[in-house]
Amino acid sequence: MTLGKTAVVLGGSVAGLCTAGALAPHFEQVVVLERDELPAEAEHRRGVPQSKHPHFLLNSGRRAIGELFPGFEDELIAAGGLHLMPSMDAAYLDGEGWSARKSSSMTMVYSSRVLIERVLRDKVRGMANVGIREGVAVSGLTVRGGGTRDGAVTGVYVTTSTGDEHIDADFVVDAMGRGSSVGAWLVAAGWPEPQVQTLDAKVTYTSRWYDLPTADQRPVSWWWRHLVIMPTPDKGQHPAEHEFLVNFFPIEGNRVIACMGSWGIQMPRTADAFIESARRVRTPLFAAAMDKCAPTSEVHLTRSTGNKWRRYDRWSRPPQGLAFIGDSICAFNPFYAQGISSASGSALLLREHLSRAGRLDAEFCARFLAGQRKVLGVPWRLAMVRDQGYECAVGTEKPPEWRRRVLASVSSPAFSLIVGAAREDAVVDEHFAKVFNLDESLGEMMRNPRVIAGLMRYRIRAALGRNRIPFAFDPQAEPPDTDYSPGGAADTATRTAA
């Protein structure tokens, strides 16, 4: 039994494609409207400028997309995606130096954003009752009883190459991203202006794509696949580049995306400036690795990175027949890799609500918004914890100066403490992986007595110089390839020496 004849999705990016998968079992037909002409292969397009930067597919996102599209992960890997364990496959520079290499509970799939979208498009195009209309611009909504208890969205206006058109819809989902005009159209139709929470920490990041050398041409010291350089904890004088968050991010096709980002610092825009800045980051390995690769793109810079949550969930009378997925309702600082997972999680939640719905009335819309609030609250609070500590941040969520100073002074040491404890404590490692992958809130983790005990034990052992796994290896040297996994030879030797 379906809930209606036609559902319309506004936008054909990751959020829109996941939404189409959620709607398909519940409507006779699903129509995805996309402004761009979509490429057949994994290629960039105008409507997704962020595709030129690294994208992490967190475990919560992998799981949500896999439930919406069974077989997605296998097809992504078959298309070239890389299934890696970051703690074994990434060289990670945090605090004073390189972290030890060891196994952990967390794995990730690495690929470009354009490959993720191509595989998703292939899955959607294989659904018999879903159609994607390309080159279509959404220009407005049709509504009934705007702003009243029975107010509803009943269709959309579109502009195509042949003229204007109206599409009747039993259900509409806004997946048009940060720049969506749906909120303004609703206000014009009689709904109140939604409260908007914002925090822009002035994050700017810049990326360039490279071809890696073939396996037989790489240095012997390149045991790693992914290179991560965290901002320095040093509060003294140092180059601005020491404040950068840096990734040498592996993707399909024997390629990498070299990316540098910062909070409130001007970033390089040209190839020459990009290379010069790379030589000033706090380890020579990043620039040395770039030197061994062949650049295949110009430098791509993005500044539209503020956190923004349109609080439609606080409307007392939300419109019937409408939902919001992805950045159209809640956009995050991309540094924290939460966007795809939050969008796919919301789409999966929508499917679950639709499966229990008898009809798409006002109560349904209110219930879904309330449930979505919980899904979005976890990544939102994580983003706030970090971004509220920056003096350059602006927005409604900017804290009082005293609180900002406290956050700035404790957030980085607290993060380093958790990372350090996770190296030596399997329980802390497990919960930290859940928080990182949006499967658990930071508050839930920090209320866990076993996690608190693990953190305290690690802090005491560190003060006594009795860490089981060494850390802070010289950042000017190559990251050590020794495997310190529990039970391994290096771990056994360290325990014996202790």
VENZIUR-V799459 format. One record per backbone hydrogen bond with DSSP energy under -1.0 kcal/mol. CO is the residue of the C=O (numbers start at 1). NH is the residue of the N-H. E is the energy in kcal/mol with one decimal. If there is no record, write none. Layout:
CO/NH/E + CO/NH/E
This chain:
4/28/-1.8 + 5/29/-2.2 + 6/170/-2.8 + 6/171/-1.1 + 7/31/-2.7 + 8/173/-2.4 + 9/33/-2.9 + 10/175/-1.9 + 13/17/-3.0 + 14/18/-2.6 + 15/19/-2.0 + 16/20/-2.2 + 17/21/-1.8 + 18/22/-1.6 + 19/23/-2.3 + 20/24/-2.0 + 23/26/-2.4 + 26/3/-3.7 + 29/7/-2.2 + 30/131/-2.7 + 31/9/-3.0 + 32/133/-3.3 + 33/11/-2.5 + 34/136/-2.4 + 36/135/-1.5 + 41/43/-1.6 + 45/48/-1.6 + 48/51/-1.9 + 49/52/-1.4 + 50/53/-1.8 + 58/62/-2.8 + 59/63/-2.6 + 60/64/-2.2 + 61/65/-2.8 + 62/66/-2.1 + 63/67/-1.8 + 64/68/-2.0 + 65/69/-3.0 + 69/72/-2.0 + 71/75/-2.2 + 72/76/-2.5 + 73/77/-2.5 + 74/78/-2.4 + 75/79/-1.5 + 76/81/-2.7 + 77/80/-1.5 + 82/110/-3.3 + 84/108/-3.1 + 85/88/-1.9 + 85/89/-3.0 + 86/90/-2.1 + 87/102/-1.6 + 89/225/-3.7 + 89/226/-1.9 + 91/228/-2.8 + 92/99/-2.8 + 93/230/-2.9 + 94/97/-1.6 + 97/94/-1.7 + 98/473/-2.1 + 101/484/-3.6 + 108/84/-2.7 + 110/82/-2.9 + 112/116/-1.8 + 113/117/-2.4 + 114/118/-1.9 + 115/119/-2.5 + 116/120/-2.2 + 117/121/-2.9 + 118/122/-2.2 + 119/123/-1.9 + 120/124/-2.6 + 121/125/-2.9 + 124/127/-2.0 + 127/130/-1.6 + 129/30/-2.7 + 131/32/-3.1 + 133/34/-2.7 + 137/159/-2.8 + 140/157/-2.8 + 142/154/-2.9 + 142/155/-1.1 + 144/152/-2.5 + 145/148/-2.3 + 148/151/-1.5 + 151/320/-2.5 + 152/144/-2.7 + 154/169/-2.6 + 155/142/-2.3 + 156/167/-2.8 + 157/139/-2.7 + 157/140/-1.2 + 158/165/-2.4 + 159/137/-2.5 + 160/163/-1.1 + 163/160/-2.9 + 165/158/-2.8 + 167/156/-2.0 + 171/8/-2.7 + 172/323/-1.7 + 173/10/-3.0 + 174/325/-2.4 + 177/180/-1.9 + 181/185/-2.2 + 182/186/-2.4 + 183/187/-2.1 + 184/188/-2.3 + 185/189/-1.3 + 186/191/-2.3 + 187/190/-1.3 + 195/311/-3.1 + 197/309/-2.7 + 198/397/-2.6 + 199/307/-2.9 + 200/394/-2.0 + 202/264/-2.9 + 204/262/-2.1 + 205/302/-2.5 + 206/260/-2.5 + 207/300/-2.9 + 208/258/-2.7 + 209/296/-2.7 + 210/256/-2.3 + 211/294/-2.1 + 214/217/-1.9 + 219/222/-1.8 + 221/223/-2.0 + 226/91/-2.7 + 227/248/-2.4 + 228/93/-2.9 + 229/246/-2.6 + 239/242/-1.8 + 240/243/-2.1 + 241/244/-1.4 + 242/232/-2.8 + 245/261/-1.9 + 246/229/-2.5 + 247/259/-3.0 + 248/227/-1.7 + 249/257/-2.4 + 251/255/-1.0 + 254/212/-2.6 + 255/251/-2.6 + 256/210/-2.6 + 257/249/-2.5 + 258/208/-2.2 + 259/247/-2.6 + 260/206/-2.9 + 261/245/-2.7 + 262/204/-2.0 + 270/274/-2.5 + 271/275/-2.3 + 272/276/-2.3 + 273/277/-2.5 + 274/278/-2.3 + 275/279/-1.5 + 277/280/-1.7 + 284/288/-2.2 + 285/289/-2.6 + 286/290/-2.0 + 287/291/-2.2 + 290/293/-1.7 + 294/211/-2.8 + 300/207/-2.6 + 302/205/-2.0 + 303/305/-2.1 + 307/199/-2.1 + 308/331/-2.9 + 309/197/-2.5 + 310/312/-2.1 + 311/314/-1.6 + 312/315/-1.6 + 320/153/-2.6 + 321/172/-2.1 + 323/174/-2.8 + 326/329/-1.8 + 326/330/-2.2 + 329/310/-3.0 + 331/308/-2.7 + 333/336/-1.8 + 334/337/-1.9 + 338/342/-2.5 + 339/343/-2.5 + 340/344/-2.7 + 341/345/-2.2 + 342/346/-2.1 + 343/347/-2.2 + 344/348/-2.4 + 345/349/-2.1 + 346/350/-2.3 + 347/351/-2.1 + 348/352/-2.0 + 349/353/-2.4 + 350/354/-2.7 + 351/355/-2.1 + 359/361/-1.3 + 361/365/-1.8 + 362/366/-2.3 + 363/367/-2.5 + 364/368/-2.5 + 365/369/-2.2 + 366/370/-2.1 + 367/371/-2.4 + 368/372/-2.9 + 369/373/-1.8 + 371/375/-1.4 + 372/376/-2.7 + 373/377/-1.8 + 376/380/-2.1 + 377/381/-2.3 + 378/382/-1.6 + 379/383/-2.4 + 380/384/-2.3 + 381/385/-2.2 + 382/386/-1.2 + 383/387/-2.7 + 384/388/-2.3 + 386/389/-1.3 + 387/390/-1.4 + 390/393/-1.4 + 394/200/-3.3 + 395/398/-1.5 + 400/404/-2.5 + 401/405/-2.5 + 402/406/-1.7 + 403/407/-2.8 + 404/408/-2.8 + 405/409/-1.9 + 406/410/-1.7 + 407/411/-2.6 + 410/414/-2.5 + 411/415/-2.4 + 412/416/-2.6 + 413/417/-2.3 + 414/418/-2.3 + 415/419/-2.6 + 416/420/-2.7 + 417/421/-2.8 + 418/422/-2.4 + 419/423/-1.1 + 421/425/-2.0 + 425/429/-2.5 + 426/430/-2.2 + 427/431/-2.2 + 428/432/-2.8 + 429/433/-2.2 + 430/434/-1.6 + 431/435/-2.3 + 432/436/-2.8 + 433/437/-1.9 + 434/439/-3.1 + 434/440/-1.1 + 435/438/-1.7 + 441/445/-2.0 + 442/446/-2.5 + 445/448/-1.4 + 448/452/-2.3 + 449/453/-2.5 + 450/454/-2.0 + 451/455/-2.4 + 452/456/-2.5 + 453/457/-2.6 + 454/458/-2.2 + 455/459/-2.4 + 456/460/-2.4 + 457/461/-2.5 + 458/462/-2.7 + 459/463/-2.1 + 460/464/-1.7 + 461/466/-3.4 + 462/465/-1.1 + 473/98/-2.5 + 474/477/-1.4 + 485/488/-2.6 + 488/492/-2.5 + 489/493/-2.3 + 490/494/-2.1 + 491/495/-2.3 + 492/496/-2.2 + 493/497/-2.3 + 494/498/-1.9
